[in-house]
Amino acid sequence: MPPRPIARIDIPAHNREELAKFYRDLFSWRIDSPGAPTNALIYESGTVGGSFPTIDARIKADELTIYVSSEDVDADLKQAESLGAKKITGKTTLAGMGEFAVFRDPSGNRIALWKSLQA
C-alpha cells in the first residue's frame, strides 16, 4: 500500500481571526470563513487543508489534530486500536463532506482519519 497523505490539519485557536492572519502572513495561505461559526478553512491549491477550531473544554491549545486520508474509516480505526491506539471519537459523518474518526496514538497524540465524500 502506498503512503497515505495528510488530508487536513486543525490548529486550535484562542482567536481564530488573529491566528488566521498569522498563518496568512507567515505562509501566504488563503484562509476563508464560509459562514462556519467555529472554523476558518485553510485552502492550499484549491483544496481544504484544515481549520482553526476554537479552544474550549473539548479542544486544548496544545492539541493539534492531523487528519490522514482513509478509504475505510472503520477498518483503519480498528487497526489503530489493535496497534495500541485509544479511540476518542468513532466514525462520524459530516453531511456532504466526509467521514472521520479520532484516536490517540500510543504516545497520546490526537490523530484523525478522514474519508472525503466529495469527488
C-alpha positions, 0 to 999 in steps of 0.5 A, a space after each residue: 500500500 502506498 503512503 497515505 497523505 495528510 488530508 487536513 490539519 486543525 490548529 486550535 485557536 484562542 482567536 481564530 481571526 488573529 491566528 488566521 492572519 498569522 498563518 496568512 502572513 507567515 505562509 501566504 495561505 488563503 484562509 476563508 470563513 464560509 459562514 462556519 461559526 467555529 472554523 476558518 478553512 485553510 485552502 492550499 491549491 484549491 483544496 481544504 487543508 484544515 481549520 482553526 477550531 476554537 479552544 474550549 473544554 473539548 479542544 486544548 491549545 496544545 492539541 493539534 489534530 492531523 487528519 490522514 486520508 482513509 478509504 475505510 474509516 472503520 477498518 483503519 480505526 480498528 487497526 489503530 486500536 489493535 496497534 495500541 491506539 485509544 479511540 476518542 471519537 468513532 466514525 462520524 459523518 459530516 453531511 456532504 463532506 466526509 467521514 472521520 474518526 479520532 484516536 490517540 496514538 500510543 504516545 497520546 497524540 490526537 490523530 484523525 482519519 478522514 474519508 472525503 465524500 466529495 469527488 
